[in-house]
Amino acid sequence: MDRKSRNVKKDLIKRKFFLKNELKYIILKSIISNKNVKPIVRGFCVFKLNSFKKISRISNQNNPCLLTGRIGGVYKLTQISRHSMVKFSTHGLMTNLRISSW
């Protein structure tokens, strides 16, 4: 399995896990911030919130390049990494984009 498909599949698994736990995360946060709930229930909600896995957080979501699967240096506008952007723009394959330093 090449890097592209491995990184894309890994990212899809992380996104599914995040979507699955997002509603639970929001509910637990609202229970913790509610002062009318008993302290034991709030403490249990804090425990459950801390027991979530790290990949269920929104800040751990990556945007891999659609062409190469590279995780770092990906532009939000095109979802293409900087290396692919340079390669395609030097050959004139991307319309309306120019690289000023090349």
HUPE-V418607 format. One record per residue. N is the residue number from 1. SS is DSSP state (h for helix, s for strand, l for the rest). OMEGA is omega in radians with two decimals (* if undefined). D_LAST is the distance of its C-alpha to the last C-alpha in Angstrom with 1 decimal. Layout:
N,SS,OMEGA,D_LAST ; N,SS,OMEGA,D_LAST
This chain:
1,l,-3.10,33.4 ; 2,l,-3.04,29.6 ; 3,h,-3.11,27.6 ; 4,h,-3.08,26.5 ; 5,h,3.13,30.0 ; 6,h,-3.13,31.4 ; 7,h,-3.14,29.2 ; 8,h,3.12,29.7 ; 9,h,3.11,33.4 ; 10,h,3.12,33.7 ; 11,h,3.10,32.0 ; 12,h,3.10,34.4 ; 13,h,3.12,37.4 ; 14,h,-3.14,36.4 ; 15,h,3.09,36.1 ; 16,h,3.13,39.5 ; 17,h,3.11,41.0 ; 18,h,-3.12,39.7 ; 19,h,3.13,41.1 ; 20,h,-3.05,44.3 ; 21,h,-3.07,44.9 ; 22,h,-3.13,43.4 ; 23,h,3.09,46.7 ; 24,h,-3.13,48.7 ; 25,h,3.14,46.5 ; 26,h,3.14,47.0 ; 27,h,3.13,50.7 ; 28,h,3.11,51.1 ; 29,h,3.14,49.3 ; 30,h,3.09,51.5 ; 31,h,3.14,54.6 ; 32,h,-3.11,53.7 ; 33,h,3.13,53.2 ; 34,l,-3.10,56.5 ; 35,l,-3.12,59.2 ; 36,l,-3.13,62.1 ; 37,l,3.14,61.5 ; 38,l,-3.12,63.5 ; 39,h,3.13,61.9 ; 40,h,3.13,62.5 ; 41,h,3.12,60.5 ; 42,h,3.10,57.7 ; 43,h,3.09,57.7 ; 44,h,3.11,57.5 ; 45,h,3.06,54.6 ; 46,h,3.11,52.7 ; 47,h,3.14,53.5 ; 48,h,-3.14,52.2 ; 49,h,3.13,49.0 ; 50,h,-3.13,48.3 ; 51,l,3.06,49.0 ; 52,l,3.10,46.1 ; 53,l,-3.07,43.5 ; 54,h,-3.08,40.2 ; 55,h,3.11,38.2 ; 56,h,3.13,40.2 ; 57,l,-3.12,38.4 ; 58,h,-3.08,35.7 ; 59,h,-3.13,33.5 ; 60,h,3.13,33.2 ; 61,l,3.12,31.6 ; 62,l,3.04,28.1 ; 63,l,-3.13,25.8 ; 64,l,3.09,24.5 ; 65,l,-3.12,21.6 ; 66,l,-3.09,23.2 ; 67,l,-3.03,21.4 ; 68,l,-3.10,21.3 ; 69,l,3.14,23.9 ; 70,l,-3.08,21.8 ; 71,l,-3.08,23.5 ; 72,l,3.07,21.1 ; 73,l,-3.14,17.9 ; 74,s,3.11,18.9 ; 75,l,-3.11,18.2 ; 76,l,-3.05,21.5 ; 77,l,-3.03,20.6 ; 78,l,-3.07,19.6 ; 79,l,3.13,21.1 ; 80,l,-3.11,18.1 ; 81,s,-3.08,16.6 ; 82,h,3.12,13.1 ; 83,h,3.11,12.7 ; 84,h,3.13,13.9 ; 85,h,3.12,11.9 ; 86,h,-3.11,8.6 ; 87,h,-3.10,10.6 ; 88,h,-3.10,12.2 ; 89,h,3.09,9.6 ; 90,h,3.09,7.6 ; 91,l,3.10,11.2 ; 92,l,-3.11,12.2 ; 93,l,3.11,14.9 ; 94,l,-3.10,14.7 ; 95,l,3.09,16.1 ; 96,l,3.07,15.5 ; 97,l,3.09,12.3 ; 98,l,3.06,8.9 ; 99,l,-3.04,5.8 ; 100,l,-3.05,5.7 ; 101,l,-3.10,3.8 ; 102,l,*,0.0
